[in-house]
């Protein structure tokens, strides 16, 4: 046990902090923006909906380097968004922490939106109509009826988003580079350690991510079972 703690002390803790902060902000942004968007997509029909859903799922099949390249171009100083951000803050988005947050949010959209949409789509419409018949406003229906029923599915999306962000590599490396304490994540640290043949530290960092990923999947399956019980 003492040996394990000694090995964990070798971890690059500033890198762990960057990884945790990136996962937190990515999950928070997708939770705030994704819930209303998922509710709209799950309850509305309109022309082009299939194309929009395909766009949401695109990061699942698109190589991370391709997505990272286009994001790098879209966030660069020559792009409208890049010029707006530089004029607003005085700094550029690429190779900064806010830049990798933006990239991570876009890369993780399907991991949040798909569980959210499935949860909202599985709500019994009779319960919604009954609440409206009793005089509840749409806002009250959402918060008092829909949200409690969908909580397991929403938590599943939160867990998947956080866990996937922790293991993010390609998109973060393309947009943020490898700046220690700024954009360097644990996945990038493993790559660096392998490059310099430091297999011991790479192995322990990889082991931490393996345990975290397995625990996240176990939690996801537990939430899925509780969802069906609801």
QUIQUITA-V934057 format. One record per backbone hydrogen bond with DSSP energy under -0.5 kcal/mol. CO is the residue of the C=O (numbers start at 1). NH is the residue of the N-H. Records with the same first field share a line. If there is no record, write none. Layout:
# QUIQUITA-V934057
CO=NH, NH
This chain:
# QUIQUITA-V934057
1=5
2=6
3=7
4=8
5=9
7=10
8=11
11=13
12=15, 16
13=17
14=18
15=19
16=20
17=21
18=22
19=23
20=24
21=25
22=26
23=27
24=28
25=29
26=30
27=31
28=32
29=33
30=34
31=35
32=36
33=37
34=38
35=39
36=40
37=41
38=42
39=43
40=44
46=49
48=52
49=53
50=54
51=55
52=56
53=57
54=58
57=60, 61
58=61, 62
63=66, 67
64=68
65=69
66=70
67=71
68=72
69=73
70=74
71=75
72=76
74=82
75=93
76=79
79=83
80=84
81=85
82=86
83=87
84=88
85=89
86=90
93=96, 99
96=100
97=101
98=102
99=103
100=104
101=105
102=106
103=107
104=108
106=109
108=112
109=112, 113
110=114
112=116
113=117
114=118
115=119
116=120
117=121
118=122
120=123
124=127, 128
125=129
126=130
127=131
128=132
129=133
130=134
131=136
132=135
137=141
138=142
139=143
140=144
141=145, 146
142=147
145=149
146=150
147=151
148=151
150=154
151=155
152=156
153=157
154=158
155=159
156=160
157=161
158=162
159=163
160=164
161=165
162=166
163=167
165=168
169=173
170=174
171=175
172=176, 177
173=177
175=95
178=180
179=182, 183, 184
183=185
185=189
186=190
187=191
188=192
189=193
190=194
191=195
192=196
193=198
194=197
197=199
198=202
199=203
200=204
201=205
202=206
203=207
204=208
205=209
206=210
207=211
208=212
209=213
210=214
211=215
212=216
213=217
214=218
215=219
216=220
217=221
218=222
219=223
220=224
221=225
222=226
223=227
224=228
225=229
226=230
